[in-house]
């Protein structure tokens, strides 16, 4: 008999028909008269209840089925007599695929997320992480569908690169050299390395994405990126996924329109396609989750120049608001708490902050006529702070090379990038969205390590 997924069994109205369900036992309640198994196969947050007559099953076998055991059940699908489920399965045949000993780490309820991170390979079977991973899948589908429907091309940029898109230098090096031998000699001969020069794992696909935009018009990347940033915080990972659209002939206003439309589409997709999982997370993780998600989809984003944002923060300090990181005035780089104050307390809706000081933004951003600010367009969200970093890109060859020079960067490393400004340059713009930041927001989870299956952080590369 063909297996029926739990999600389909729960929706079925083919009562009194035999079905086969397989999955892992969430709980086992027993009495002399009847046993109840809550069975889940990952297809839904909900379990299907299996009713077992103990007299029809080997007694020792039935006793051995504990939380985490993997079983297959053939039986009749009937309307449920109990509360909480529409249907249940009356067991006729029970097969055990894998028992679960008493030292199963995910047996007990009320375990902390910190504890579960030690068992990232097993935490996926819990209700919370099952919900998060299903939402993660749906967000990936929403991203691809949005860009496909809007005429963008999915563009694959390299993971191994010789350039640093952010200019921060916090990159993982890629090498085939014998590091022990290098350490003894004290010299590095990159001509003997695999690529013949120093290479790293990418921090962003943006620069290569710009090349695609100047040929295909509108592209997006969606892949892993890497930062060797020694940050043990709830918002940082060493390996994470990025979505980076780049569009030719897009100005600042159109870029902000794209950012707002895209993020609202993704949140709406979650509300429409992940209702059961979101309701569970709203109940168990963040009781304001659904309210916050609907706020984002219903409200027009405020468009706020950086200079005005600083004025609002300075006013807040004058009125007695305490920030952990001081508001030092124009030219400061905003921290997450400053961004969240603007979004959560002042405007009470998402904010797109624009026109940042030149000194705190990347070399590739377009300089405003004032010579002091750049056309950045960062989207700030409740609970998260910055969720999107975007900008109009500088299309002038002369201005871009000047910016590279004054920042002490090596022109030769960006010769291929500069060619887009040398040969048929065009106005263009784009943004980057950290996928895990989006999942963090949509799920209500508090730590970014809990929205990726196997987090990579300082001193942690397990599994």
C-alpha positions in Angstrom: 0.0 0.0 0.0 1.3 3.5 -0.9 2.1 5.7 2.1 -0.1 8.6 2.9 1.6 11.7 4.3 0.2 12.9 7.7 -0.7 16.3 6.2 -2.9 14.5 3.6 -4.3 12.1 6.1 -5.5 14.9 8.3 -7.3 16.6 5.4 -8.8 13.4 4.0 -12.6 12.6 4.1 -12.2 9.0 2.8 -13.5 7.6 6.1 -13.4 3.8 6.8 -10.7 3.3 4.2 -7.4 1.7 5.0 -4.3 3.9 4.8 -0.6 3.5 5.6 1.1 6.2 7.6 4.7 6.3 8.7 6.6 8.6 10.9 8.1 9.3 14.3 6.2 9.0 17.6 5.8 12.3 19.4 4.0 10.7 22.4 2.7 7.4 23.6 -0.2 7.2 26.1 -1.4 3.7 27.2 -3.9 2.0 29.3 -5.3 -1.5 29.6 -8.0 -0.8 27.1 -6.3 1.3 24.5 -3.0 3.0 23.4 -2.7 6.3 21.6 0.3 7.1 19.5 0.8 10.7 18.2 2.6 10.3 14.9 4.4 13.0 12.9 6.3 12.7 9.6 7.4 16.3 9.2 4.8 17.2 6.6 2.9 19.3 9.0 3.1 20.7 12.6 0.1 18.5 13.4 0.2 14.9 14.5 -2.2 12.1 13.5 -3.5 10.1 16.3 -3.2 6.3 16.0 -5.5 4.2 18.2 -4.1 0.8 19.1 -6.0 -2.1 20.7 -3.3 -3.6 22.9 -4.8 -7.1 22.5 -3.9 -7.1 18.8 -0.2 -6.2 19.2 2.7 -7.9 20.9 2.7 -6.5 24.4 6.5 -6.1 24.6 6.7 -4.5 21.2 4.0 -2.0 22.1 5.8 -1.1 25.4 9.1 -0.5 23.5 7.5 2.3 21.4 8.6 5.5 23.0 9.0 9.1 22.0 11.3 9.3 18.9 10.6 5.7 17.7 9.9 5.3 14.0 6.9 3.2 13.0 4.5 2.4 10.2 0.8 2.0 10.8 -1.8 0.4 8.5 -5.3 1.0 9.6 -8.7 2.5 9.0 -9.1 6.3 8.8 -12.1 7.3 10.9 -13.7 10.4 12.3 -12.1 11.2 15.6 -14.1 11.0 18.8 -11.6 13.1 20.7 -11.1 16.8 20.7 -8.3 18.5 18.8 -8.3 16.3 15.6 -10.9 15.6 12.9 -9.6 12.1 12.0 -7.6 9.3 13.5 -6.2 5.9 12.4 -7.5 2.7 14.0 -4.4 0.5 13.9 -4.7 -2.9 12.2 -1.0 -3.5 11.7 2.0 -1.9 13.4 5.6 -2.1 12.1 8.6 -0.7 14.1 11.4 0.6 11.9 13.6 2.0 14.7 13.3 2.0 18.4 14.4 5.0 20.5 16.3 4.3 23.7 15.7 6.3 26.9 18.8 8.5 26.3 17.2 10.1 23.2 18.1 13.8 23.7 14.8 15.2 22.4 12.5 13.2 24.7 11.9 15.7 27.4 9.7 18.8 27.1 10.9 22.3 28.0 14.4 22.0 26.8 16.2 25.3 26.1 17.3 26.3 22.6 20.8 26.4 23.8 20.6 22.8 24.9 19.1 21.8 21.6 21.9 23.4 19.6 24.2 20.7 20.9 21.9 18.2 19.0 21.3 20.2 15.8 21.0 16.8 14.0 18.1 15.7 16.2 16.4 19.1 17.1 14.9 19.1 13.6 12.4 16.5 14.7 10.9 18.8 17.3 7.8 20.8 16.7 9.5 24.2 16.8 12.3 23.3 14.4 10.0 21.4 12.1 7.9 24.6 11.8 11.0 26.8 11.3 12.4 24.6 8.5 9.0 24.4 6.7 8.8 28.2 6.8 12.4 28.4 5.6 11.5 26.2 2.6 8.4 28.4 1.8 10.4 31.6 2.0 12.9 30.2 -0.5 10.0 29.3 -2.8 8.5 32.8 -2.4 11.8 34.4 -3.3 12.3 32.4 -6.5 8.6 32.9 -7.5 8.7 36.7 -6.8 11.8 37.3 -9.0 10.7 34.9 -11.7 7.3 36.6 -12.0 8.9 40.0 -12.1 11.3 39.1 -15.0 14.5 38.6 -13.0 17.0 35.9 -14.0 18.5 33.6 -11.3 22.2 34.3 -11.6 24.9 32.0 -10.0 27.9 33.9 -8.6 31.1 32.2 -7.5 31.7 31.1 -3.9 35.5 31.3 -4.4 36.8 34.8 -5.2 39.8 37.0 -5.1 37.9 40.2 -4.3 36.3 41.5 -1.2 32.9 43.1 -2.0 32.6 44.8 1.4 36.2 45.9 1.8 36.2 44.7 5.4 38.8 41.9 5.0 36.9 39.4 7.3 37.1 36.5 4.8 37.9 32.8 5.0 40.9 31.9 2.9 40.8 29.1 0.4 44.1 27.3 -0.2 45.6 23.9 -1.1 49.0 25.0 0.3 50.5 22.9 3.1 50.1 25.3 6.0 52.6 23.5 8.2 55.2 24.0 5.6 54.3 27.6 5.1 54.5 28.1 8.9 58.1 26.7 8.9 59.3 28.7 6.0 57.6 31.9 7.0 56.8 32.7 3.4 53.7 32.2 1.3 54.2 31.5 -2.5 50.7 31.9 -3.9 52.0 31.0 -7.4 52.0 27.4 -6.1 48.5 27.6 -4.7 45.6 26.0 -6.7 44.4 29.3 -8.2 47.9 30.9 -8.4 46.9 33.7 -6.1 45.2 34.4 -2.8 41.5 33.5 -2.8 38.7 33.5 -0.3 35.2 32.4 0.3 32.8 35.1 -0.9 31.2 37.6 1.5 28.7 38.7 -1.2 27.8 37.9 -4.8 26.9 41.6 -5.5 29.9 42.6 -7.6 29.5 39.7 -9.9 25.7 40.2 -9.8 26.2 43.7 -11.2 28.0 42.2 -14.2 24.9 40.1 -14.8 22.6 43.1 -14.5 24.5 45.0 -17.1 23.9 42.1 -19.6 20.5 40.6 -18.6 18.9 43.7 -17.2 17.6 42.2 -13.9 19.2 39.3 -12.0 19.1 37.9 -8.5 21.5 35.7 -6.6 20.5 33.3 -3.8 23.3 31.3 -2.2 25.6 30.9 0.7 28.1 33.6 1.8 30.8 33.6 4.4 32.1 36.1 7.0 35.1 35.4 9.2 33.7 37.8 11.8 34.4 36.7 15.3 30.9 37.7 16.6 29.2 35.5 19.1 25.8 37.3 18.9 22.2 36.2 18.3 22.4 38.0 14.9 25.6 36.7 13.3 26.6 33.6 11.5 29.9 32.7 9.7 27.9 30.9 7.0 24.6 32.3 5.8 22.5 32.7 2.7 22.0 35.9 0.8 19.5 37.2 -1.7 21.0 39.9 -3.9 19.0 41.4 -6.8 20.7 43.8 -9.2 18.7 45.9 -11.7 19.9 48.1 -14.6 18.3 51.5 -15.1 16.9 51.6 -11.5 17.0 54.8 -9.5 16.7 55.3 -5.7 12.9 55.7 -5.6 12.4 52.6 -7.7 14.8 50.7 -5.6 12.9 51.5 -2.5 9.7 50.5 -4.2 11.3 47.1 -5.1 12.6 46.5 -1.5 9.2 47.2 0.0 7.2 45.2 -2.5 9.5 42.2 -2.3 9.6 42.0 1.5 5.8 42.4 1.8 5.4 39.6 -0.8 7.5 37.3 1.2 5.7 38.0 4.5 2.3 37.7 2.8 3.5 34.3 1.3 4.3 33.1 4.8 0.9 34.2 6.2 -0.9 32.5 3.4 1.1 29.2 3.0 2.4 28.6 6.6 -0.6 29.3 8.7 -0.4 26.2 10.9 3.3 26.7 11.6 2.9 30.4 12.3 0.0 29.8 14.7 2.1 27.3 16.6 5.1 29.8 16.8 2.7 32.6 17.7 1.5 30.5 20.6 4.8 29.0 21.8 7.6 31.5 20.8 6.2 35.0 20.3 2.6 35.9 21.1 2.8 39.1 19.0 4.2 37.3 15.9 1.1 37.3 13.7 0.3 40.9 14.7 3.9 42.0 13.8 3.8 40.2 10.4 0.5 41.8 9.5 1.8 45.2 10.5 4.6 44.8 7.9 2.2 43.8 5.2 -0.4 46.5 5.9 1.7 49.6 6.6 3.4 51.8 4.1 7.2 51.9 4.9 8.5 55.3 6.1 11.3 56.7 3.9 13.7 58.4 6.2 16.9 60.3 5.4 19.8 59.4 7.7 20.2 63.0 8.8 16.5 63.1 10.0 17.0 59.8 11.7 19.9 61.1 13.7 17.9 64.2 14.7 15.1 61.9 16.0 17.6 59.8 18.0 19.2 62.9 19.5 15.8 64.3 20.5 14.9 60.9 22.1 18.1 61.2 24.2 17.2 64.8 25.2 13.8 63.5 26.3 15.4 60.9 28.6 15.6 57.8 26.5 18.5 55.6 27.4 20.5 53.8 24.7 23.2 51.2 25.5 25.3 52.6 22.7 25.5 56.4 22.8 24.1 58.6 20.1 27.2 60.5 19.0 25.6 62.5 16.2 25.9 62.8 12.5 28.4 60.4 11.0 27.8 57.6 13.5 26.9 54.1 12.4 23.6 53.1 13.8 23.4 50.0 16.0 20.4 47.6 16.1 18.9 49.3 19.1 18.9 52.7 17.3 17.2 51.2 14.3 14.6 49.4 16.4 13.8 52.6 18.3 13.0 54.3 15.0 10.8 51.4 13.9 9.2 50.2 17.1 8.8 53.3 19.2 9.0 56.4 16.9 7.3 55.5 13.7 5.7 52.1 14.7 6.2 50.7 11.2 9.1 49.6 9.0 11.5 52.3 7.9 13.7 52.7 4.8 16.7 54.8 5.8 18.5 56.6 3.0 21.5 58.8 2.2 24.1 57.6 4.7 27.4 59.4 5.3 30.1 58.4 2.8 32.5 57.2 5.5 30.3 54.5 6.9 29.2 52.9 3.6 30.8 50.7 0.9 32.9 52.1 -2.0 30.5 51.1 -4.7 27.6 53.3 -3.6 26.6 56.3 -5.6 27.7 59.6 -4.1 25.0 62.3 -3.8 25.6 65.8 -5.2 26.4 67.1 -1.7 29.6 65.0 -1.7 28.9 63.9 1.8 26.2 61.2 1.6 25.7 58.1 -0.5 22.4 56.7 -1.9 22.0 53.9 0.5 18.5 52.4 1.1 18.4 50.2 4.1 15.2 48.6 5.3 14.7 48.5 9.1 12.3 46.1 10.7 10.7 45.5 14.1 12.7 43.1 16.3 15.5 42.8 13.7 16.8 46.3 12.9 18.4 46.3 9.4 17.0 43.4 7.3 17.9 44.8 3.8 21.0 46.8 2.8 20.6 48.4 -0.6 21.9 51.2 -2.7 22.2 52.9 -6.0 25.6 51.8 -7.4 28.1 54.4 -8.7 28.1 54.1 -12.5 30.9 56.7 -13.2 34.3 55.1 -13.9 36.2 58.1 -12.6 34.2 58.5 -9.4 34.4 54.7 -8.7 38.2 54.5 -9.2 38.6 57.6 -7.1 36.7 55.9 -4.2 38.7 52.7 -4.5 41.9 54.8 -4.4 41.0 56.9 -1.4 40.0 53.8 0.6 43.4 52.2 -0.1 42.0 49.3 -2.1 43.8 47.7 -5.0 42.5 48.8 -8.4 43.9 45.7 -10.1 41.7 43.4 -7.9 38.6 45.1 -9.4 39.7 45.6 -13.0 36.9 43.2 -14.2 34.4 45.1 -12.1 35.5 48.5 -13.4 35.1 47.3 -16.9 31.3 47.6 -16.5 31.9 51.3 -15.9 34.4 51.5 -18.7 32.4 49.8 -21.5 28.8 50.9 -21.8 28.2 51.9 -18.2 24.6 52.2 -17.0 22.7 53.4 -13.9 21.8 50.5 -11.7 20.9 49.6 -8.2 20.4 46.6 -5.9 20.1 45.3 -2.4 21.2 42.4 -0.2 18.8 40.5 2.1 20.2 38.0 4.7 18.0 35.0 4.3 18.4 34.0 8.0 17.4 37.5 9.1 14.2 37.1 7.1 13.5 33.7 8.7 14.3 35.2 12.1 11.6 37.8 11.6 9.0 35.6 10.1 9.3 32.9 12.7 9.7 35.1 15.8 12.8 33.1 16.9 15.3 35.1 19.0 18.6 33.6 17.8 19.8 33.3 14.2 21.4 30.0 15.1 17.9 28.5 15.4 16.7 29.3 11.9 19.4 27.5 9.9 19.8 23.7 10.2 23.5 23.5 11.1 24.8 26.9 12.3 28.4 27.9 11.7 29.8 30.2 14.4 33.2 30.9 16.0 34.6 27.6 17.4 31.6 25.7 16.0 31.6 23.7 12.8 29.8 20.5 14.0 27.8 18.1 11.7 
